[in-house]
């Protein structure tokens, strides 16, 4: 029986060697490489957005693949998909005035 990812329709498989320590569920594997399946479409569908805490009001998100060299999360702007360049409260006031 062939199993496909419900998001990207790529062939996946499961085995007893790859199990999540947190949930105990089997981790989906790419059928060809038997490496964990990292579905970009699933990632987009389950992405959580946050309001910038510095007061500009922009929507941001965090991506596991986008961190500093020290491992810190980089806030990503929802609209540009680039690192968030916060303008603080003054940026929010300028947007309100327009």
Steps between C-alpha positions, in 0.01 A plus 500: 500500500637839399448792737514864390545821698156663524652843440750455215402152375860375512548130580573442868552200725520420870715264706544411866845661516377856448263589784443841659630511857240764584185337360597137443366521144693368202677767297422510126801420280569582138448168322811540282754617760346368823588835659235692700251664263516880531190612316514870413124512435423352843731755656311784329160365600596466869698823529407717800508877473569741783468875539836673536560568869692822433183686412501531121204263467648293217424130473812285540582130517798284584650233275713212626730539199566870558714558806810699585841334516444477878170316451268788589169526316473773237157666478372488142254756363177337376459742207856491364625156614823682595652567845276749682639854511301647787429871496363488856206712608589788264445272200157400632402866547603587144286214364199617706531853360489381136 
